[in-house]
Amino acid sequence: MSIEMSLLFGAIGALLGIIGGVITMKKDSKIQDAAEASTSSKVDYIARGIDEIRLDLKDQGRKIEALNEKSIRNEESVKQAHKRINKLEGIPNED
């Protein structure tokens, strides 16, 4: 009788251990899924930030190119003005 009782308690203990293990795995899986979702959303947020930075850099590049072109036109205009002033004052041009 005592052997049967120990086998019964052993079987019940093993069954409870298996059930506890399954429950723990499910909880761990939920926690891991939540962590992965959080990480994924953070990565998406960073990716959007990088895209915005790229757009800003492209815009800044266009502005710099426009300013560079204006500067070149201004330099050419100043050069022509100096030539005209030198001509009016009788100073020879130094091309």
C-alpha positions as CSV (number, residue, x, y, z in Angstrom):
1,M,0.0,0.0,0.0
2,S,2.8,2.5,0.8
3,I,4.5,1.7,-2.5
4,E,1.2,2.5,-4.3
5,M,0.8,5.7,-2.3
6,S,4.4,6.8,-3.1
7,L,3.8,6.1,-6.8
8,L,0.6,8.0,-6.7
9,F,2.2,11.0,-5.0
10,G,5.2,10.8,-7.4
11,A,2.9,10.8,-10.4
12,I,0.9,13.7,-9.0
13,G,4.1,15.6,-8.3
14,A,5.4,14.9,-11.8
15,L,2.1,16.0,-13.3
16,L,2.1,19.2,-11.2
17,G,5.7,19.9,-12.3
18,I,4.8,19.5,-16.0
19,I,1.8,21.8,-15.6
20,G,3.9,24.4,-13.8
21,G,6.5,24.2,-16.5
22,V,3.9,24.7,-19.2
23,I,2.4,27.7,-17.4
24,T,5.9,29.2,-16.9
25,M,6.8,28.8,-20.5
26,K,3.5,30.5,-21.6
27,K,4.3,33.4,-19.2
28,D,7.8,33.7,-20.5
29,S,6.6,33.6,-24.0
30,K,4.2,36.5,-23.4
31,I,6.9,38.5,-21.7
32,Q,9.3,37.8,-24.5
33,D,6.7,38.8,-27.1
34,A,6.0,42.1,-25.3
35,A,9.7,42.8,-25.2
36,E,10.1,42.1,-28.9
37,A,7.1,44.3,-29.7
38,S,8.6,47.1,-27.7
39,T,12.0,46.7,-29.4
40,S,10.3,46.6,-32.8
41,S,8.4,49.8,-32.1
42,K,11.6,51.5,-30.9
43,V,13.5,50.4,-34.1
44,D,10.6,51.8,-36.2
45,Y,10.8,55.1,-34.3
46,I,14.5,55.3,-34.9
47,A,14.0,54.5,-38.6
48,R,11.5,57.3,-39.0
49,G,13.9,59.7,-37.3
50,I,16.7,58.7,-39.7
51,D,14.4,59.2,-42.7
52,E,13.5,62.7,-41.4
53,I,17.2,63.5,-40.9
54,R,17.9,62.4,-44.5
55,L,15.2,64.6,-45.9
56,D,16.5,67.6,-43.8
57,L,20.0,66.9,-45.2
58,K,18.8,66.8,-48.8
59,D,16.9,70.1,-48.2
60,Q,20.1,71.7,-46.7
61,G,22.1,70.5,-49.6
62,R,19.7,72.1,-52.1
63,K,19.8,75.4,-50.1
64,I,23.6,75.3,-50.1
65,E,23.7,74.7,-53.9
66,A,21.3,77.7,-54.4
67,L,23.5,79.9,-52.2
68,N,26.6,78.8,-54.1
69,E,25.0,79.7,-57.4
70,K,24.0,83.1,-56.1
71,S,27.5,83.7,-54.8
72,I,29.0,82.8,-58.2
73,R,26.5,85.2,-60.0
74,N,27.4,87.9,-57.5
75,E,31.1,87.5,-58.0
76,E,30.6,87.7,-61.7
77,S,28.5,90.8,-61.4
78,V,31.1,92.5,-59.1
79,K,33.8,91.6,-61.5
80,Q,31.9,93.3,-64.3
81,A,31.2,96.3,-62.2
82,H,34.9,96.7,-61.4
83,K,35.7,96.5,-65.1
84,R,33.1,99.3,-65.8
85,I,34.4,101.4,-62.9
86,N,38.0,101.0,-64.0
87,K,37.0,101.9,-67.6
88,L,35.2,105.1,-66.3
89,E,38.2,106.1,-64.2
90,G,40.7,105.3,-67.0
91,I,42.4,102.4,-65.1
92,P,43.5,99.6,-67.3
93,N,41.8,96.2,-66.7
94,E,43.9,93.4,-65.2
95,D,42.3,90.3,-66.8
